[in-house]
Amino acid sequence: MNAATAVLVVMTVGTYALKSAGPLVLGERTLPVRLRGIVDLLPAALLAALAIVSTVGDGQTIVIDARLVGLFVAGIALWRRAPFVVVILLASAATAITRLVS
Amino acid sequence: MIPAEVSDDEVRRRAIRRQAASIVAAVAPFGIVFGAAAATAGLDLWQAVGFSSLVFGGSSQFAAVEILGDGGSIASAAVAGLLLNVRSLAFGVIMAEALAGPWWKRATMSQLMIDESTAVGAAQDELRWRRYGYLVAGIGVFVVWNLTTIAGFVVFADAGDLITDLGLDAAGPAAFLALLWPRLALAAQRRTACAGALIAVVLIPFTPPGVPILASMLGVAVTRVWPPGDRERA
């Protein structure tokens, strides 16, 4: 079993447990307020980290390249309320063009 | 001939299907990018589809594959992916009442619990419409997500150069930012995001790949140390 299969198995079981806990176990009870606050904030920290690490990370080194231009353009597109598809296309195009001219 | 009367229920169903359709359409490019990312990270097609059907959680799949492709450990990839899905726990609590029924039905419907299905479901006022919205969006996204995963994988497998030439390696970061964006309207979320990003970047040179992503969750602590002022609470 290679690494990807192992990750797939662990994540399938773990994710399903998280998804089904509410409907199957908790029923109509609600999470404690404190815990709910933390669960609510976790995605912000993780998504921000994923965005920045996948932009400047390359293994254990920090690499500043055309991807950063793409992220910047994505930020502008989101600020101008562009739809998801447009954001992705603009970020990709900006990165491709930056590579072409540099 | 008098046209057939359209019932209020049918009007409601159509409105919900329209909401779901726009969300499903928005998911398609992300599925293609995931397929491409999986191919780039060296996964098999069946592994890529396994992630999209069995795990079925957009950003978590992306995180795991990103970390694997970067040479991260099994544990860091799986834990980062699972942490991104901890929010499903909260979704489950929100949707539980609308997903009532025999245990096997609840068990089956639970697999469809993602941001999109919960968003469409939770936006409705009555329980039966919450259930309908959840199911329509969930099934729609499930089908499109898996088809586009295959398409992205097949088109971009063995095409590392094509991915960088087309700038598709920036599609992942842009997608993460797009998923993050709506949260940034709230001060506490903004601070948490900044703290998480900062922690992650600082750790890149010092820790194995994957650890910076995991450590970013400590960014949640920033709102305890430095709570948003009343004016900023938005």
Interface residues (C-beta under 8 A of the other chain):
Chain A: A3 A4 T5 A6 V7 L8 V10 M11 T12 G14 T15 Y16 L18 K19 S20 A21 G22 P23 L24 L26 G27 E28 R29 T30 L31 R36 I38 V39 D40 L41 L42 P43 A44 A45 L46 L47 A48 A49 L50 A51 I52 V53 S54 T55 V56 G57 D58 G59 Q60 T61 I62 A66 R67 V69 G70 L71 V73 A74 G75 L78 P83 F84 V85 V87 I88 L89 L90 A91 S92 A93 A94 T95 A96 I97 T98 R99
Chain B: A25 A26 A28 P29 F30 V33 A41 G42 L43 D44 Q47 G50 F51 L54 V55 F56 G57 S59 S60 Q61 F62 A63 A64 V65 E66 L68 D70 G71 S73 I74 A77 A78 A80 G81 L82 L83 L84 N85 V86 R87 S88 L89 A90 F91 G92 V93 I94 M95 A96 E97 L99 W103 R106 A107 M109 S110 Q111 M113 T164 D165 L166 G167 L168 D169 A170 A171 G172 P173 A174 A175 F176 L177 A178 L179 L180 W181 R183 L184 A188 Q189 R190 T192 A193 C194 A195 G196 A197 I199 A200 V201 I204 P205 F206 T207 P208 P209 P212 I213 S216 M217 L218 G219 V220 T223
